[in-house]
């Protein structure tokens, strides 16, 4: 009986230790909030209420959250009646203390959690910037001259631009210094009081990639890493698209410039003077791979008369792409940037499904879309 009791106690102890490693405790006080209902939210979309506590005369509270099998840090908010009192970024095993107040929540203090302290630092930076912006705008309003061309208005805009620049520089330093923390992710998506995002220009792509690379080492398969990479690809693709459209000049089509199998950048517009089939495919897509078999005899028949194929691949695996090209003995121009469906020519040419192609004239005008088999060959013969 004693032996059995020993093992039961031991099992209970191990369970308690295991729960302790996967759980976080949040304790503290809220001043000026007697009898108020304190709420703990997980910052999902939308926010999810996970616990509440009725505050006593001292404003004492205590919460516990079990991370279970979640390997990533979690964002939380403490609030009363939709009024945020503290922002938290917690990891399993942390024992967190929060001191806040209903009258002045911005002055909250947090200890026992490095991520939460970094969030507090970010909130303080934004509060300081918001106060500076408000003060600057108030000066303009006092002058009674809101004309866009007035000297005071122009000075205010310069002052606001300087405030924004300082704030962004501070955030860049924060992101670089804390690139292994989810807090840096929050910095990348911080918005100004006007609702404008601090980061989001093409020049900011570097910081999205830097943070994604850093967080991925610590948190593989993190959904936040995926978001950062999506926004990085969006920024560089929009920049590439804009540059290519601007460089198109007198041609009727925007350019595509991607590396071929040797790594050499090949431009679609470099083929001006030929009839070109701009073709989209993937080595993993059986339909488009089989379509190559139909294109081979057409290419051999008309290549000497000025026909060329510029084939854009949606592959992500370079080896698989090269293996298929060699196996099928594809003789035409094949290019790929290995970003899959994120490759910018898809958006540039409004490709939503495969197979897809455009037939382009010698003067770089689109003369056909999604032509296959006999229809494709007939159109080539008409324009060759």
C-alpha positions as CSV (number, residue, x, y, z in Angstrom):
1,X,0.0,0.0,0.0
2,X,2.8,2.4,0.9
3,X,4.6,1.5,-2.3
4,X,1.5,2.2,-4.4
5,X,1.0,5.5,-2.5
6,X,4.6,6.5,-3.3
7,X,4.1,6.0,-7.0
8,X,0.8,7.9,-7.0
9,X,2.5,10.9,-5.2
10,X,5.5,10.7,-7.6
11,X,3.2,10.7,-10.6
12,X,1.4,13.7,-9.2
13,X,4.7,15.5,-8.6
14,X,5.9,14.9,-12.2
15,X,2.5,16.1,-13.5
16,X,2.8,19.3,-11.5
17,X,6.4,19.9,-12.7
18,X,5.3,19.2,-16.3
19,X,2.4,21.7,-16.0
20,X,4.7,24.2,-14.5
21,X,7.0,24.1,-17.5
22,X,4.1,24.6,-19.9
23,X,2.2,27.2,-17.9
24,X,2.7,30.9,-17.1
25,X,1.4,32.7,-14.0
26,X,0.4,36.4,-14.1
27,X,-0.1,38.1,-10.8
28,X,-0.2,41.7,-9.7
29,X,-2.4,44.7,-8.7
30,X,-4.7,47.2,-10.4
31,X,-5.1,50.5,-8.6
32,X,-8.4,52.4,-8.5
33,X,-10.4,49.4,-9.8
34,X,-12.2,47.9,-6.8
35,X,-15.0,45.5,-7.8
36,X,-14.0,45.9,-11.5
37,X,-13.9,42.8,-13.7
38,X,-10.3,42.3,-15.0
39,X,-10.1,40.4,-18.3
40,X,-7.3,38.4,-19.8
41,X,-7.3,38.1,-23.6
42,X,-5.1,36.1,-26.0
43,X,-4.4,38.4,-29.0
44,X,-5.6,36.1,-31.7
45,X,-7.8,37.5,-34.5
46,X,-10.3,38.3,-33.1
47,X,-9.2,38.5,-29.5
48,X,-10.1,35.6,-27.4
49,X,-11.2,36.1,-23.7
50,X,-9.7,33.3,-21.7
51,X,-10.2,34.3,-18.0
52,X,-11.7,37.0,-15.8
53,X,-11.3,37.9,-12.1
54,X,-13.3,40.3,-9.9
55,X,-10.9,42.7,-8.2
56,X,-11.0,43.2,-4.4
57,X,-10.2,46.5,-2.6
58,X,-6.5,46.0,-3.2
59,X,-6.9,45.3,-6.9
60,X,-5.2,41.9,-6.5
61,X,-5.4,39.4,-9.3
62,X,-3.9,36.1,-10.4
63,X,-4.2,34.2,-13.7
64,X,-2.6,31.0,-15.0
65,X,-2.3,30.0,-18.7
66,X,-1.3,26.6,-19.9
67,X,0.7,26.6,-23.2
68,X,0.1,22.9,-23.6
69,X,1.9,21.9,-26.9
70,X,2.2,25.4,-28.3
71,X,5.9,26.0,-28.9
72,X,5.6,29.7,-29.6
73,X,5.4,32.8,-27.3
74,X,1.9,34.2,-27.0
75,X,0.6,37.8,-26.9
76,X,-1.9,38.8,-24.2
77,X,-3.8,41.9,-23.1
78,X,-5.1,42.8,-19.6
79,X,-8.1,45.0,-19.8
80,X,-11.2,46.4,-18.0
81,X,-14.3,47.2,-20.0
82,X,-12.4,47.3,-23.3
83,X,-9.7,49.6,-21.8
84,X,-6.2,48.0,-22.2
85,X,-4.2,48.0,-19.0
86,X,-1.1,46.1,-20.1
87,X,0.3,44.3,-23.1
88,X,2.2,41.0,-22.5
89,X,4.4,38.7,-24.5
90,X,4.8,35.5,-22.5
91,X,6.6,32.2,-22.8
92,X,6.1,28.9,-20.9
93,X,7.4,28.8,-17.4
94,X,7.4,32.5,-16.8
95,X,6.2,34.0,-13.5
96,X,5.0,37.5,-14.3
97,X,4.1,40.4,-12.1
98,X,2.1,43.3,-13.4
99,X,1.4,46.6,-11.6
100,X,-1.1,48.9,-13.4
101,X,-3.9,51.3,-12.8
102,X,-7.3,52.2,-14.3
103,X,-6.5,55.9,-14.2
104,X,-3.1,55.8,-15.9
105,X,-2.6,52.4,-17.7
106,X,0.2,53.7,-19.8
107,X,2.4,53.7,-16.7
108,X,2.1,50.0,-16.1
109,X,5.1,48.0,-14.9
110,X,5.9,44.4,-15.7
111,X,8.6,42.0,-14.4
112,X,9.5,38.4,-14.9
113,X,9.0,38.4,-18.6
114,X,11.6,39.7,-21.1
115,X,9.2,39.8,-24.0
116,X,6.7,41.8,-22.0
117,X,9.3,44.3,-21.0
118,X,10.3,44.8,-24.6
119,X,6.6,45.3,-25.5
120,X,6.5,48.0,-22.8
121,X,9.5,49.6,-24.3
122,X,7.8,49.7,-27.7
123,X,4.6,51.1,-26.1
124,X,6.6,53.9,-24.4
125,X,8.2,54.8,-27.7
126,X,4.9,55.1,-29.4
127,X,3.4,57.1,-26.5
128,X,6.3,59.5,-26.7
129,X,5.9,59.9,-30.5
130,X,2.1,60.4,-30.1
131,X,2.6,63.2,-27.6
132,X,5.1,64.9,-29.9
133,X,2.7,64.6,-32.9
134,X,-0.2,66.0,-30.8
135,X,1.9,68.9,-29.5
136,X,3.1,69.8,-33.0
137,X,-0.4,69.7,-34.5
138,X,-1.8,71.8,-31.6
139,X,0.7,74.5,-32.4
140,X,-0.6,74.7,-35.9
141,X,-4.2,74.9,-34.8
142,X,-3.4,77.7,-32.4
143,X,-2.1,79.9,-35.2
144,X,-5.5,79.8,-36.9
145,X,-3.8,79.4,-40.3
146,X,-4.3,75.9,-41.6
147,X,-3.5,76.8,-45.2
148,X,-1.3,74.2,-46.8
149,X,0.9,76.9,-48.3
150,X,1.3,78.9,-45.2
151,X,4.8,79.1,-43.6
152,X,3.5,77.6,-40.3
153,X,1.8,74.7,-42.1
154,X,5.0,73.9,-44.0
155,X,7.0,74.0,-40.8
156,X,4.5,71.7,-39.1
157,X,4.8,69.2,-41.9
158,X,8.6,69.3,-41.7
159,X,8.4,68.8,-37.9
160,X,6.0,65.9,-38.3
161,X,8.3,64.3,-40.9
162,X,11.3,64.7,-38.5
163,X,9.3,63.1,-35.6
164,X,8.3,60.1,-37.9
165,X,12.0,59.7,-39.1
166,X,13.3,59.6,-35.5
167,X,10.6,57.1,-34.5
168,X,11.4,54.8,-37.4
169,X,15.1,55.0,-36.7
170,X,14.4,53.9,-33.1
171,X,12.3,51.0,-34.3
172,X,14.9,49.9,-36.8
173,X,17.5,49.8,-33.9
174,X,15.0,47.9,-31.8
175,X,14.3,45.3,-34.5
176,X,18.0,44.7,-35.1
177,X,18.9,44.5,-31.4
178,X,15.9,42.2,-30.5
179,X,15.7,40.2,-33.7
180,X,15.2,37.0,-31.8
181,X,12.1,38.2,-30.0
182,X,8.5,38.3,-31.1
183,X,8.5,41.8,-29.8
184,X,10.5,42.8,-32.9
185,X,7.6,41.5,-35.0
186,X,5.3,43.9,-33.2
187,X,7.7,46.7,-34.0
188,X,7.5,45.9,-37.7
189,X,3.7,46.2,-37.7
190,X,3.4,49.3,-35.4
191,X,1.2,52.0,-36.7
192,X,1.3,55.7,-36.1
193,X,-1.7,57.5,-34.4
194,X,-2.9,58.4,-37.9
195,X,-3.2,54.6,-38.7
196,X,-0.3,54.7,-41.1
197,X,2.2,51.8,-40.8
198,X,5.8,52.7,-39.9
199,X,7.2,50.0,-42.2
200,X,5.8,49.1,-45.6
201,X,7.9,50.7,-48.3
202,X,10.0,48.8,-50.7
203,X,13.2,50.0,-48.9
204,X,11.9,48.2,-45.8
205,X,12.0,44.7,-47.4
206,X,15.5,44.2,-45.9
207,X,14.1,44.5,-42.3
208,X,11.3,42.0,-43.0
209,X,13.8,39.5,-44.3
210,X,16.3,40.1,-41.5
211,X,13.7,39.5,-38.8
212,X,12.2,36.5,-40.6
213,X,15.6,34.8,-40.9
214,X,16.4,35.4,-37.3
215,X,13.1,34.3,-35.8
216,X,13.0,31.2,-38.0
217,X,16.2,29.9,-36.4
218,X,14.6,30.1,-32.9
219,X,11.0,29.3,-33.9
220,X,10.8,27.1,-37.0
221,X,7.4,27.1,-38.8
222,X,6.3,30.1,-36.8
223,X,3.2,31.8,-38.3
224,X,4.8,35.2,-37.7
225,X,7.8,34.2,-39.8
226,X,5.4,33.2,-42.6
227,X,3.7,36.6,-42.4
228,X,7.1,38.4,-42.5
229,X,8.2,36.4,-45.5
230,X,4.9,37.1,-47.3
231,X,5.3,40.8,-46.8
232,X,9.0,40.7,-47.8
233,X,8.0,39.0,-51.1
234,X,5.2,41.4,-51.6
235,X,7.5,44.4,-51.2
236,X,10.3,43.1,-53.5
237,X,7.8,41.9,-56.1
238,X,5.9,45.2,-56.2
239,X,9.2,47.0,-56.5
240,X,10.3,44.7,-59.3
241,X,7.0,45.1,-61.1
242,X,7.1,48.9,-60.9
243,X,10.6,49.0,-62.2
244,X,9.8,46.7,-65.1
245,X,6.7,48.6,-66.1
246,X,8.6,51.9,-66.0
247,X,11.3,50.4,-68.2
248,X,8.9,49.0,-70.8
249,X,8.9,52.5,-72.4
250,X,7.4,52.1,-75.9
251,X,6.7,48.4,-75.8
252,X,3.1,47.1,-75.3
253,X,4.1,44.6,-72.6
254,X,6.0,44.9,-69.3
255,X,9.3,43.1,-69.1
256,X,10.2,40.0,-67.1
257,X,13.8,39.4,-66.1
258,X,14.6,36.2,-64.3
259,X,17.6,33.8,-64.1
260,X,17.9,30.8,-66.4
261,X,19.4,27.4,-65.6
262,X,22.9,28.9,-65.6
263,X,21.9,31.7,-63.3
264,X,22.1,34.3,-66.1
265,X,19.4,37.0,-66.0
266,X,17.3,36.8,-69.2
267,X,15.0,39.6,-70.2
268,X,11.7,38.9,-72.1
269,X,12.1,42.2,-74.0
270,X,15.6,41.1,-75.2
271,X,13.7,38.8,-77.6
272,X,12.0,41.8,-79.4
273,X,12.0,41.0,-83.2
274,X,10.9,37.4,-82.6
275,X,7.5,35.8,-82.1
276,X,7.6,34.7,-78.5
277,X,5.4,32.4,-76.5
278,X,5.5,33.5,-72.9
279,X,4.6,30.2,-71.1
280,X,3.9,29.5,-67.5
281,X,4.5,26.1,-66.0
282,X,5.7,24.0,-63.0
283,X,7.7,20.8,-63.1
284,X,5.4,19.4,-60.4
285,X,2.3,20.1,-62.5
286,X,1.6,17.1,-64.8
287,X,-0.6,19.0,-67.2
288,X,2.0,21.7,-67.9
289,X,4.8,19.2,-68.0
290,X,2.9,17.2,-70.6
291,X,2.2,20.4,-72.6
292,X,6.0,20.7,-73.1
293,X,5.8,17.5,-75.3
294,X,3.3,19.3,-77.6
295,X,5.5,22.4,-77.7
296,X,8.7,20.6,-78.7
297,X,7.7,19.8,-82.4
298,X,6.3,23.3,-82.8
299,X,9.5,24.9,-81.5
300,X,11.7,22.8,-83.8
301,X,9.5,23.6,-86.8
302,X,9.5,27.4,-86.3
303,X,12.6,28.4,-84.3
304,X,14.6,29.0,-87.5
305,X,11.9,31.4,-88.7
306,X,12.2,33.6,-85.6
307,X,10.0,31.8,-83.0
308,X,11.1,31.5,-79.4
309,X,9.7,30.3,-76.1
310,X,10.2,32.1,-72.8
311,X,9.1,29.8,-70.1
312,X,8.5,31.0,-66.5
313,X,8.6,28.2,-63.9
314,X,6.6,28.3,-60.6
315,X,9.0,25.9,-59.0
316,X,10.5,26.3,-55.6
317,X,13.1,23.5,-55.8
318,X,16.0,24.2,-58.1
319,X,17.1,20.6,-58.4
320,X,13.7,19.3,-59.3
321,X,13.3,22.1,-61.9
322,X,16.7,21.3,-63.5
323,X,16.1,17.6,-63.5
324,X,12.8,18.0,-65.4
325,X,14.4,20.4,-67.9
326,X,17.2,17.9,-68.6
327,X,14.9,14.9,-68.6
328,X,12.5,16.5,-71.1
329,X,15.4,18.0,-73.1
330,X,13.7,21.4,-73.2
331,X,15.7,23.6,-75.7
332,X,14.1,27.0,-75.2
333,X,14.6,29.7,-72.5
334,X,13.6,28.5,-69.1
335,X,13.7,30.9,-66.1
336,X,12.8,30.7,-62.4
337,X,13.3,32.7,-59.2
338,X,12.2,29.8,-57.0
339,X,9.5,31.8,-55.1
340,X,6.7,29.5,-56.3
341,X,3.4,31.2,-56.7
342,X,5.0,34.3,-55.3
343,X,6.9,35.0,-58.4
344,X,6.1,38.5,-59.7
345,X,5.4,37.7,-63.4
346,X,2.2,35.9,-62.2
347,X,0.8,39.2,-60.9
348,X,2.3,41.2,-63.8
349,X,0.4,39.1,-66.3
350,X,-2.6,38.2,-64.2
351,X,-2.1,34.5,-64.2
352,X,-4.5,32.7,-61.9
353,X,-4.3,29.1,-63.1
354,X,-2.1,26.8,-65.1
355,X,-1.6,26.1,-68.0
356,X,-1.3,29.6,-69.2
357,X,0.5,31.5,-72.0
358,X,0.7,34.7,-74.1
359,X,1.8,34.8,-77.7
360,X,3.8,38.0,-78.3
361,X,4.5,39.6,-81.7
362,X,7.8,40.7,-83.1
363,X,6.9,44.3,-82.0
364,X,6.2,43.1,-78.5
365,X,2.4,43.2,-78.7
366,X,0.2,40.5,-77.2
367,X,-1.6,38.7,-80.1
368,X,-3.0,35.7,-78.2
369,X,-3.6,34.2,-74.8
370,X,-3.9,30.6,-73.6
371,X,-3.4,29.1,-77.1
372,X,-2.7,25.4,-77.3
373,X,-2.4,22.7,-80.0
374,X,-3.6,23.7,-83.5
375,X,-4.8,27.1,-82.5
376,X,-1.3,28.0,-81.2
377,X,0.4,26.8,-84.3
378,X,-2.0,28.6,-86.6
379,X,-1.4,31.9,-84.8
380,X,2.4,31.4,-84.9
381,X,2.2,30.8,-88.7
382,X,0.1,34.0,-89.2
383,X,2.7,36.2,-87.4
384,X,6.1,34.5,-88.1
